[in-house]
Amino acid sequence: MERHIRILGVIYIAFGALGILAALLLLVGFTSAGLWSENRETFLISASAVAAVAIYLVLISTLAIIGGEGLLRRRSWARVLVIVLACLYLPHFPLGTAVGIYALWALTRHAARLAFSHG
């Protein structure tokens, strides 16, 4: 079980880092493309939508990094956080679904509960 917890910690840190990178690329890409637009209202609406998505991505990604680090340090709160994040990842087919199923399988087992019962 220790191996699965370590693997999940690394995966969630990597997912978090990639999510923050995606949010930054989204903001830069859509904002710079919007600047070329002639229509100010269209730019403001699309920029607001992109900003909302980027904020969501940064929030979820930051929580994933914190959860991954917590898993590596065997913190009991990290197990709960990663289970919640795994549920949020499930609709993101195919990679998010696979990671979500793996996390739910590994972290809901009795051995995982025992591994986190001390921290």
C-alpha positions, 0 to 999 in steps of 0.5 A, a space after each residue: 500500500 505504501 507504494 500506491 500512496 507514494 505513486 498517488 502523491 507524485 501523480 497529484 503533484 504532477 497533475 497540479 503542476 500541469 494544471 497551473 501551467 495550463 491555466 497560465 497558457 490559457 490566460 496568456 493565449 486567450 488574452 493575447 488573442 483577444 487583444 487582436 479582436 476589434 470588438 471590446 465587448 466580445 473581448 471582455 466576455 471571453 476574457 471573463 470566461 477564460 479568467 473564471 476557468 483559469 481561477 478554477 484550474 489554479 484552485 484545483 491544481 493548488 489543492 492537488 499539489 497540497 494533497 499530493 505533498 500530504 500523501 507523501 507525508 502521510 497526513 490524514 487530511 490529505 487522504 480525504 482531500 485526494 478522495 474529493 479531488 479524485 471524484 472531481 477528476 472522474 469526468 475528465 476522460 481518459 486520464 482524469 478518470 484513470 487517476 480518479 479510479 486509481 486514487 479511489 481504489 487505493 485510498 478507500 482500502 482498509 490498508 490505506 486507512 491504517 496507513 493514515 491513522 497515525 497522522 
